[in-house]
Amino acid sequence: MKPLTSTNVAIAGALLAVVTFTGVAGALRAQQPGRGPAAAPKPDNPQSLAHIDAAKRVAGDAPWLLSPYAFYCVAGNARGNNAAAPELEPVRLFDNVYAVGNSEATVYAIATSAGIILIDSGYADRVETVVIPGLKKLSLDPANVKDILHGHSDADHFGGAQYFQEHYGTKVGTTAADWDLIDPANPPANQPNSNQSKPKRDMVLAEGRPVTLGDITVTLIAIPGHTPGSLAFIFPVKDGRRMHMAGLFGGTILTADRITTPGLKQYVQSIDHYLETAKRLKVDVELQNHPIFDMTPDRLARLKTRKAGEPHPFITGTDRYVKFWSVVSECIQAEVARRGSE
């Protein structure tokens, strides 16, 4: 190697799931730049309402674009992913891209001419019962997983990586900043969950250093905000004879109330930075590792019944893809505006 509609749960239940299931990374959140205790909601003001109006104008009446608007801009709808959500039915999304794992914390497999790249590895306690069987159901050999690339350093994303390292010699990668959260050089003696399953420090990923395996190159974009070293991934996908470009924003903030104002401002800058590359590379396929605000269940249902010649439900076109993340950005900016000068 070189250079997936889920029923909304109560906010308290969602936060409890995050605390319970994120393991080491969850325990380290208070130490991460941009993270903090849940902020008390503040009322809208003219500035926040202007951003909400902007998001609504971008979304228009398109159901797919209204999905992030409803999730982020409508008070009370945003929530964390539910660790108790149903497991995803293993599915081939494109000729070379597959999805396994949990329906709200999804693992993607990219088949290349030289092996398999995973984006994220799921929960540690489900790698043998969900991820591995899911790959096998799709006729993908887990032993052929050469690389795992992590979107950020929460345990629902990196939990399965240690298993792949130990059983298959898989290379595991994240950014230097997020390796410091997963595998700190000098962890505190009283660090909770110190025996949590976690991969050994391995590949250090960075923007400007694409990951190539066989005939597939994955472009990496730094998107700090959720964690200091969050990454987005852009890579080619095949639909019959046609090639498209998929974008997976691997550091999505779901519950903005748990991010400090400087963290949210950084996140907005990260979205802008990411979209520069997404437009340049003509990203026209939207994938998400926490697919709870992009109509993925509906799109999967349509994919299952898709007939030859019908549009692919995950192909959005570049313009709509940019609009999708622009809606998210405007809604996050509305939250920043509510907080004023804090």
ROVODREN-612759 format. One record per atom (N, C-alpha, C): x, y, z; residue in one letter. Coordinates in steps of 0.02 Angstrom, whole numbers, padded with zeros to 5 digits, always signed. Atoms other than C-alpha are relative to their C-alpha. Layout:
XYZa ...
//
This chain:
+00040-00060+00000m +00000+00000+00000m +00042+00063+00000m -00038-00062+00002k +00069+00168-00049k -00042+00053+00031k +00029-00058-00023p +00069+00330-00029p -00057-00022-00012p +00032+00033+00006l -01375+00180+00277l -00059+00043+00044l -00021-00057-00045t -01796+00318+00406t +00002-00029+00069t +00003+00030-00067s -01737+00274+00579s -00042+00044+00045s +00044-00037-00045t -01858+00324+00718t +00041+00045+00045t -00036-00046-00044n -01802+00477+00814n -00006-00025+00072n +00001+00017-00071v -01756+00441+00994v +00007+00064+00039v -00006-00058-00042a -01759+00560+01139a +00072+00023+00004a -00068-00027-00003i -01610+00675+01153i +00038-00031+00058i -00036+00029-00057a -01568+00607+01324a +00022-00071-00015a -00019+00069+00017g -01570+00429+01259g +00058-00001-00049g -00054-00002+00049a -01459+00477+01114a +00066+00016+00033a -00061-00018-00034l -01333+00560+01227l +00025-00057+00044l -00019+00058-00040l -01336+00409+01343l +00034-00052-00043l -00031+00049+00045a -01297+00297+01194a +00070+00020-00017a -00067-00023+00017v -01150+00405+01148v +00048-00013+00057v -00044+00010-00058v -01079+00399+01325v +00015-00073+00010v -00008+00071-00015t -01107+00213+01340t +00043-00036-00050t -00030+00041+00051f -01038+00155+01176f +00063+00028-00034f -00057-00027+00036t -00897+00269+01124t +00066-00016+00032t -00062+00027-00027g -00768+00190+01239g +00053+00052+00013g -00057-00044-00014v -00597+00270+01247v -00011+00069-00028v +00009-00066+00030a -00637+00409+01126a -00053+00040+00037a +00051-00034-00038g -00795+00450+01223g +00027+00028+00065g -00029-00023-00063a -00697+00462+01384a +00047+00059-00010a -00049-00053+00013l -00573+00580+01302l -00032+00064-00027l +00031-00056+00033r -00702+00700+01232r +00013+00066+00036r -00010-00062-00037a -00681+00827+01371a +00069+00030-00013a -00068-00023+00013q -00497+00839+01323q +00008+00026-00071q -00008-00017+00070q -00530+00871+01139q -00019+00072-00013q +00019-00069+00019p -00530+01047+01067p -00068-00001-00033p +00066-00006+00030g -00707+01099+01025g -00055-00038+00036g +00051+00039-00035r -00795+00978+01141r -00013+00029+00069r +00018-00024-00066g -00885+01018+01302g -00067-00026+00021g +00066+00022-00022p -01042+00988+01405p -00055+00030-00045p +00055-00024+00042a -01209+01008+01317a -00018+00071+00018a +00017-00069-00012a -01249+01192+01297a -00076+00008+00006a +00071-00015-00006a -01417+01259+01355a -00024+00034-00064a +00025-00031+00062p -01523+01302+01202p -00015+00074+00009p +00012-00072-00002k -01535+01486+01161k -00051+00018-00054k +00052-00018+00050p -01676+01575+01068p +00030+00027-00064p -00022-00028+00063d -01663+01628+00888d +00003+00076+00004d -00006-00072+00007n -01614+01804+00842n +00002+00016-00074n +00001-00015+00071p -01612+01898+00677p +00057-00033-00040p -00056+00031+00035q -01440+01829+00633q -00011-00075-00011q +00012+00072+00007s -01486+01647+00667s -00057-00014-00049s +00056+00010+00046l -01651+01665+00575l +00021+00011-00072l -00024-00012+00068a -01558+01733+00424a +00034-00063-00028a -00033+00062+00023h -01453+01574+00416h -00052-00055-00011h +00053+00050+00009i -01608+01465+00438i -00037+00013-00066i +00032-00017+00063d -01692+01559+00295d +00044-00018-00059d -00046+00016+00055a -01536+01536+00188a +00000-00075-00012a +00001+00073+00008a -01537+01349+00222a -00064-00023-00035a +00064+00019+00031k -01721+01338+00174k +00000+00018-00074k -00003-00019+00071r -01689+01432+00012r +00043-00049-00040r -00043+00048+00034v -01548+01313-00033v -00037-00066-00009v +00035+00065+00003a -01654+01160+00007a -00060+00002-00048a +00059-00004+00043g -01807+01224-00086g -00052-00050+00021g +00051+00051-00016d -01939+01089-00098d +00025-00070-00015d -00029+00066+00015a -01819+00945-00133a +00003-00042+00064a +00002+00039-00062p -01853+00807-00004p +00069-00019+00026p -00066+00020-00024w -01671+00750+00002w +00037+00058+00032w -00033-00058-00029l -01608+00926+00036l -00037+00025+00062l +00038-00020-00059l -01747+00957+00162l +00016-00046+00060l -00017+00046-00055s -01684+00807+00262s +00051+00029+00047s -00047-00032-00047p -01528+00894+00333p -00029+00064+00030p +00032-00060-00027y -01631+01053+00352y -00043-00018+00060y +00043+00020-00056a -01758+00963+00461a +00040-00026+00059a -00041+00029-00053f -01622+00875+00559f +00037+00054+00040f -00043-00049-00033y -01511+01025+00597y -00033+00067+00015y +00029-00067-00008c -01618+01181+00577c -00063+00001+00041c +00062+00004-00039v -01778+01122+00662v +00016-00021+00071v -00019+00013-00070a -01757+01130+00850a -00029-00066+00025a +00022+00062-00030g -01765+00963+00939g +00008-00061-00043g -00005+00057+00044n -01733+00853+00788n +00069-00032-00001n -00068+00028+00003a -01544+00832+00793a +00010-00048+00059a -00013+00050-00051r -01485+00680+00890r +00064-00037-00017r -00057+00043+00013g -01336+00567+00908g -00023-00066-00031g +00018+00066+00026n -01330+00399+00821n -00017-00046+00058n +00024+00046-00051n -01417+00261+00918n +00037-00066-00006n -00039+00062+00003a -01300+00117+00959a -00044-00062+00000a +00046+00057+00000a -01452+00004+00981a -00042-00003-00063a +00036+00002+00063a -01515+00040+00806a +00010-00067-00035a -00008+00064+00034p -01541-00112+00693p +00064-00004-00039p -00058+00009+00043e -01392-00185+00605e -00022+00007-00073e +00015-00010+00071l -01383-00145+00421l +00000-00066-00037l -00003+00058+00044e -01427-00277+00295e +00058+00011-00049e -00057-00010+00045p -01263-00300+00200p -00023+00013-00071p +00026-00021+00065v -01282-00216+00032v +00057+00024-00045v -00045-00028+00050r -01187-00180-00127r -00032+00064-00026r +00026-00064+00022l -01211+00004-00165l +00018+00015-00071l -00026-00008+00068f -01105+00012-00322f +00039-00062-00017f -00036+00061+00021d -01006-00115-00421d +00060-00013+00044d -00061+00008-00040n -00856-00083-00309n -00006+00026+00071n +00010-00027-00067v -00933-00013-00148v -00057-00035+00035v +00047+00040-00040y -01024-00107-00011y -00008+00033+00069y +00011-00027-00067a -01098-00064+00159a -00021-00056+00047a +00015+00050-00052v -01104-00169+00318v -00001+00037+00066v -00002-00030-00067g -01113-00140+00505g -00068+00020+00025g +00062-00024-00030n -01244-00041+00598n -00035+00051-00045n +00038-00045+00043s -01382+00059+00514s +00013+00073+00016s -00014-00069-00018e -01326+00215+00607e +00075+00013+00012e -00074-00007-00003a -01137+00184+00612a +00028-00049-00050a -00010+00045+00056t -01097+00111+00444t +00073-00007-00019t -00067+00015+00026v -00939+00029+00377v -00005-00009-00075v +00001+00006+00073y -00901+00047+00192y +00060-00040-00023y -00054+00040+00029a -00797-00076+00091a +00007+00019-00074a -00016-00017+00069i -00713-00021-00070i +00042-00055-00029i -00037+00054+00031a -00659-00165-00181a +00047+00029-00053a -00050-00023+00048t -00499-00132-00278t +00032-00061-00033t -00035+00054+00034s -00390-00234-00394s +00053-00033+00043s -00053+00027-00043a -00269-00264-00250a -00024-00014+00071a +00026+00013-00066g -00385-00294-00104g -00056+00048+00018g +00057-00038-00024i -00516-00206+00002i +00023+00055+00047i -00008-00056-00047i -00515-00036+00087i -00065+00006+00039i +00058-00016-00041l -00633-00012+00234l +00004+00073+00021l +00005-00065-00031i -00690+00160+00286i -00039-00010+00065i +00024+00016-00067d -00717+00140+00474d -00004-00075+00009d -00001+00072-00015s -00726-00028+00561s -00053-00020+00051s +00057+00017-00041g -00879-00018+00674g +00017-00010+00073g -00007+00012-00072y -00904-00066+00856y +00043-00061+00013y -00045+00055-00017a -00775-00179+00939a -00038-00064+00014a +00036+00059-00021d -00907-00297+01008d -00044-00029-00056d +00042+00025+00056r -00988-00323+00836r +00041-00019-00061r -00040+00014+00059v -00841-00350+00721v -00007-00073-00020v +00005+00071+00016e -00854-00540+00733e -00072-00022-00014e +00070+00021+00008t -01045-00546+00737t -00037+00038-00054t +00035-00042+00049v -01092-00408+00614v +00044+00016-00060v -00041-00024+00055v -00948-00338+00510v +00028-00058-00041v -00029+00056+00036i -00858-00500+00466i -00053-00041-00037i +00053+00037+00036p -01019-00598+00426p -00029+00041-00057p +00028-00042+00053g -01081-00448+00326g +00044+00000-00062g -00046+00003+00057l -00925-00447+00218l -00006-00067-00036l +00004+00066+00030k -00938-00634+00190k -00065-00009-00039k +00064+00005+00035k -01122-00620+00142k +00004+00034-00068k -00009-00036+00064l -01067-00500+00005l +00056-00030-00042l -00054+00035+00035s -00933-00624-00052s +00066+00040+00002s -00062-00036-00011l -00795-00512+00016l +00039-00036+00054l -00042+00038-00048d -00653-00603+00104d +00030+00049+00050d -00029-00045-00049p -00610-00514+00268p +00076+00000+00000p -00073+00004+00002a -00432-00576+00250a +00030+00043-00056a -00023-00041+00055n -00422-00470+00093n -00006+00075+00014n +00003-00070-00020v -00451-00309+00189v +00071+00024+00013v -00070-00022-00004k -00284-00221+00164k +00007+00063+00042k -00005-00065-00035d -00321-00049+00237d -00067+00019+00030d +00058-00031-00031i -00443+00032+00357i +00016+00073+00011i -00007-00073-00007l -00463+00221+00350l -00056+00025+00045l +00050-00022-00048h -00551+00304+00496h -00016+00074-00009h +00022-00068+00007g -00655+00461+00481g +00014+00043+00061g -00020-00035-00061h -00625+00509+00662h +00007-00050+00057h -00024+00043-00054s -00574+00442+00831s -00052-00017+00052s +00049+00026-00047d -00737+00385+00911d -00004-00076-00009d -00007+00073+00000a -00747+00201+00956a -00052-00035-00042a +00047+00032+00046d -00902+00167+00851d +00026+00001-00071d -00033-00001+00066h -00787+00203+00704h +00063-00044-00001h -00063+00038+00001f -00622+00122+00755f -00002-00065+00039f +00002+00057-00045g -00682-00018+00871g +00020-00066-00030g -00015+00065+00030g -00661-00160+00748g +00070-00006-00029g -00065+00000+00034a -00488-00111+00687a +00050-00047+00031a -00049+00044-00033q -00388-00207+00817q -00008-00072-00024q +00013+00068+00023y -00471-00369+00762y +00031-00011-00069y -00028+00007+00067f -00421-00340+00581f +00076+00002+00002f -00073-00002-00006q -00244-00294+00631q +00026-00068+00023q -00026+00061-00031e -00222-00451+00737e -00013-00063-00042e +00018+00060+00037h -00310-00577+00623h +00022+00000-00072h -00013-00002+00072y -00271-00515+00448y +00060+00044-00018y -00057-00044+00015g -00124-00396+00464g -00021+00063-00037g +00026-00059+00034t -00233-00253+00401t +00035+00063+00025t -00028-00065-00019k -00153-00081+00399k -00057+00046+00020k +00052-00044-00027v -00251+00047+00500v +00024+00072+00000v -00022-00068+00006g -00246+00233+00470g -00049+00051+00027g +00036-00061-00016t -00304+00397+00545t +00052+00055+00004t -00046-00056-00003t -00227+00568+00567t +00041-00003+00064t -00043-00003-00060a -00088+00605+00692a -00040+00025+00059a +00038-00029-00055a -00207+00711+00796a -00049-00051+00029a +00048+00049-00026d -00335+00571+00809d +00034-00063+00026d -00039+00053-00032w -00203+00438+00841w +00016+00019+00072w -00016-00022-00068d -00159+00542+00994d -00060-00008+00046d +00059+00012-00040l -00338+00519+01053l -00013-00075+00009l +00011+00072-00003i -00352+00334+01012i +00055-00034+00040i -00057+00034-00029d -00178+00285+01068d +00051+00051+00025d -00045-00053-00023p -00099+00424+01171p +00067-00028+00024p -00068+00022-00018a +00088+00413+01200a +00007-00008+00076a -00005+00002-00073n +00070+00449+01387n -00069+00006+00031n +00069-00004-00026p -00107+00404+01441p +00000+00010+00076p +00005-00007-00073p -00161+00457+01617p -00008-00067+00033p +00002+00064-00035a -00141+00319+01745a -00071-00021+00016a +00069+00015-00018n -00325+00332+01792n -00048+00006-00059n +00043-00007+00059q -00389+00340+01614q -00052-00055-00002q +00052+00052+00002p -00558+00251+01606p +00003-00039-00065p +00004+00043+00060n -00582+00106+01485n +00068-00009-00033n -00067+00006+00028s -00394+00090+01465s +00011-00068-00034s -00006+00065+00032n -00419-00092+01415n -00048-00008-00060n +00045+00001+00057q -00543-00045+01277q +00037-00022-00063q -00030+00022+00063s -00511-00128+01110s +00017+00061-00043s -00021-00055+00043k -00410-00008+01005k +00059-00023-00041k -00055+00021+00043p -00290-00026+00860p +00066+00030+00023p -00066-00028-00012k -00104-00001+00875k +00013+00055-00052k -00017-00056+00045r -00037+00160+00800r +00033-00027-00063r -00023+00029+00062d -00007+00125+00617d +00007+00055-00052d -00005-00050+00052m -00030+00228+00458m -00023+00069+00026m +00019-00068-00016v -00034+00416+00485v -00025+00033-00063v +00032-00029+00058l -00155+00495+00363l +00002+00076+00003l -00001-00073+00003a -00152+00675+00305a -00025+00024-00067a +00019-00030+00063e -00228+00787+00174e +00063+00012-00042e -00057-00008+00044g -00114+00796+00024g +00038-00065-00012g -00032+00065+00010r -00063+00613+00040r -00055-00051-00015r +00053+00047+00018p -00192+00510-00056p +00019-00072+00017p -00011+00071-00013v -00212+00326-00015v -00018-00039-00063v +00012+00039+00060t -00194+00211-00164t +00007-00074+00014t -00004+00073-00004l -00232+00025-00167l -00025-00026-00068l +00020+00025+00065g -00233-00060-00337g -00023+00056-00045g +00025-00049+00048d -00342+00038-00457d -00041+00056+00031d +00041-00051-00034i -00425+00150-00326i +00045+00046+00041i -00033-00050-00042t -00358+00311-00252t -00052+00038+00040t +00045-00035-00045v -00444+00389-00102v +00033+00067+00018v -00024-00066-00018t -00421+00577-00082t -00022+00017+00071t +00014-00017-00069l -00411+00637+00098l -00005+00076+00008l +00008-00072-00013i -00474+00807+00157i -00007+00009+00076i +00004-00015-00072a -00445+00874+00333a -00062+00040+00015a +00062-00034-00019i -00609+00925+00416i -00006+00004+00076i +00004-00004-00073p -00572+00964+00600p -00064+00035+00023p +00060-00029-00029g -00717+01011+00712g -00033-00050+00046g +00027+00053-00042h -00794+00849+00774h +00056-00029+00043h -00063+00015-00034t -00619+00790+00821t +00054+00040-00035t -00053-00040+00032p -00454+00878+00786p +00025-00028-00066p -00028+00031+00060g -00406+00752+00653g -00052-00033-00045g +00051+00029+00042s -00571+00713+00567s +00018+00006-00074s -00015+00002+00071l -00560+00667+00383l -00063-00012-00041l +00049+00018+00051a -00671+00664+00230a +00037-00039-00054a -00029+00044+00051f -00644+00539+00089f -00037+00010-00066f +00029-00004+00068i -00672+00557-00099i +00032-00056-00041i -00026+00057+00037f -00656+00404-00211f -00048-00019-00057f +00041+00018+00058p -00718+00335-00378p -00043-00061+00014p +00045+00057-00005v -00867+00218-00386v -00025-00018-00070v +00021+00025+00066k -00930+00112-00531k -00073-00020+00001k +00070+00020+00009d -01110+00095-00588d -00007-00022-00072d -00001+00025+00068g -01106-00018-00739g +00061+00027-00037g -00055-00028+00039r -01001+00067-00871r +00019+00070+00020r -00011-00070-00017r -01008+00236-00788r +00037+00007+00067r -00037-00015-00061m -00889+00306-00658m -00029+00063+00031m +00022-00058-00038h -00942+00427-00524h +00049+00012+00057h -00045-00016-00055m -00856+00511-00377m -00041+00007+00064m +00036+00000-00064a -00916+00476-00200a +00036+00044+00050a -00027-00038-00056g -00893+00591-00052g -00028-00026+00065g +00020+00023-00066l -00897+00530+00127l +00031+00047+00052l -00023-00048-00050f -00884+00666+00260f +00004-00036+00067f -00009+00047-00056g -00810+00564+00401g +00000+00030+00069g +00000-00031-00066g -00818+00691+00543g -00062+00040+00013g +00063-00037-00007t -01001+00739+00547t -00017+00014+00073t +00028-00018-00065i -01064+00833+00698i -00075-00010-00003i +00072+00013-00002l -01237+00769+00742l -00034+00045+00051l +00029-00039-00054t -01271+00861+00906t +00043+00061+00014t -00040-00061-00004a -01205+01038+00893a +00004+00028+00071a -00001-00027-00067d -01250+01076+01074d +00059-00026+00042d -00056+00027-00037r -01102+00971+01131r +00067+00025-00026r -00061-00028+00029i -00976+01071+01029i +00005+00073+00020i -00009-00069-00019t -00903+01235+01088t -00009+00045-00061t +00008-00047+00055t -00930+01391+00984t +00061+00002-00045t -00058+00003+00045p -00750+01393+00921p +00002-00064-00041p +00002+00063+00036g -00772+01210+00875g -00049+00001-00058g +00049-00005+00054l -00928+01248+00774l +00024+00045-00056l -00028-00044+00052k -00843+01391+00685k +00053-00036-00041k -00050+00040+00036q -00699+01275+00641q -00035-00050-00047q +00037+00049+00040y -00826+01147+00577y -00028+00032-00063y +00026-00036+00059v -00907+01275+00461v +00057+00013-00049v -00058-00010+00044q -00735+01317+00393q +00020-00066-00034q -00017+00066+00028s -00703+01130+00368s -00048-00019-00057s +00047+00015+00053i -00863+01111+00267i +00018+00040-00063i -00019-00042+00057d -00811+01257+00156d +00062-00028-00034d -00062+00028+00027h -00638+01183+00135h -00013-00065-00038h +00016+00064+00032y -00707+01011+00094y -00036+00011-00067y +00039-00010+00061l -00829+01079-00035l +00043+00027-00057l -00046-00022+00053e -00687+01162-00129e +00026-00060-00039e -00026+00061+00033t -00614+00990-00164t -00056-00040-00032t +00057+00038+00027a -00784+00908-00188a -00022+00028-00067a +00019-00031+00064k -00826+01033-00325k +00054-00012-00053k -00055+00010+00049r -00656+01016-00407r +00001-00071-00027r -00001+00070+00020l -00667+00826-00410l -00069-00024-00024l +00067+00016+00026k -00852+00832-00460k -00033-00057+00038k +00034+00050-00041v -00919+00729-00315v -00074+00001-00016v +00071+00005+00018d -01092+00667-00364d -00035-00058+00034d +00029+00055-00039v -01124+00525-00240v +00008+00016+00074v -00004-00017-00071e -01166+00556-00057e -00005-00063+00042e -00001+00054-00049l -01119+00428+00075l +00013+00030+00068l -00006-00027-00067q -01121+00451+00263q +00010-00057+00050q -00010+00054-00049n -01053+00348+00408n -00051+00002+00056n +00058-00004-00044h -01195+00410+00519h -00060+00021-00042h +00050-00018+00050p -01334+00403+00389p -00070+00008+00028p +00065-00011-00033i -01476+00473+00493i -00032+00067-00021i +00029-00065+00022f -01505+00640+00404f +00004+00008-00076f -00008-00005+00073d -01484+00598+00219d -00045-00049-00038d +00049+00044+00032m -01633+00483+00182m +00030-00066-00024m -00031+00063+00021t -01520+00330+00170t -00048-00059+00002t +00046+00057+00003p -01655+00205+00222p -00046+00001-00061p +00042-00007+00060d -01768+00272+00084d +00039-00016-00063d -00041+00012+00059r -01627+00268-00041r +00019-00073-00007r -00014+00072+00002l -01582+00089+00006l -00060-00039-00025l +00061+00034+00023a -01762+00036-00021a -00008+00008-00075a +00006-00011+00072r -01761+00115-00193r +00054-00037-00039r -00053+00038+00033l -01594+00036-00235l -00018-00073-00006l +00018+00071-00001k -01663-00135-00190k -00048-00017-00057k +00050+00014+00053t -01803-00119-00320t +00019+00034-00065t -00021-00036+00060r -01703-00021-00449r +00004-00046-00060r -00002+00038+00063k -01726-00083-00627k +00052+00031-00046k -00050-00023+00049a -01603-00068-00771a -00023+00065-00032a +00015-00064+00031g -01596+00109-00836g -00029+00052+00047g +00028-00047-00049e -01674+00188-00680e +00057+00038+00035e -00052-00038-00035p -01578+00325-00588p +00024-00036+00063p -00027+00029-00061h -01463+00268-00449h -00016+00047+00058h +00022-00045-00054p -01534+00336-00284p +00055+00033+00039p -00055-00031-00036f -01362+00376-00214f +00039+00050-00043f -00032-00049+00043i -01308+00479-00364i -00041+00065+00003i +00035-00062-00013t -01352+00659-00324t +00014+00054-00052t -00025-00055+00040g -01257+00763-00450g +00040+00047+00044g -00045-00042-00040t -01123+00884-00396t -00035+00060+00030t +00034-00059-00025d -01236+01035-00380d -00042-00016+00062d +00041+00018-00057r -01357+00947-00263r +00043-00023+00059r -00045+00021-00053y -01213+00872-00165y +00026+00062+00038y -00024-00061-00031v -01141+01045-00133v -00056+00034+00039v +00056-00029-00036k -01313+01109-00085k -00014-00036+00065k +00012+00040-00060f -01333+00967+00040f +00043+00025+00058f -00045-00021-00054w -01179+01018+00139w -00005+00075+00013w +00012-00071-00012s -01219+01202+00116s -00059+00009+00048s +00055-00001-00047v -01384+01170+00206v +00025-00014+00070v -00028+00016-00066v -01290+01088+00349v +00039+00059+00027v -00041-00057-00022s -01169+01234+00356s -00043+00058+00024s +00043-00055-00021e -01307+01364+00364e -00034-00014+00067e +00032+00018-00064c -01394+01270+00505c +00049+00004+00058c -00050-00005-00052i -01233+01258+00604i +00016+00073+00014i -00012-00072-00010q -01202+01443+00575q -00057+00033+00038q +00056-00026-00039a -01376+01476+00645a +00011-00013+00074a -00015+00015-00070e -01324+01389+00806e +00054+00045+00027e -00053-00046-00021v -01166+01493+00814v -00030+00069+00013v +00029-00066-00007a -01269+01651+00789a -00043+00005+00063a +00041-00001-00061r -01388+01603+00931r +00043+00013+00062r -00043-00006-00058r -01240+01598+01049r +00032+00069+00005r -00026-00068-00003g -01188+01775+01006g +00075+00002+00004g -00072-00013-00005s -01015+01830+01061s +00036-00045+00049s -00032+00044-00050e -00979+01688+01184e +00060-00036-00030e 
//
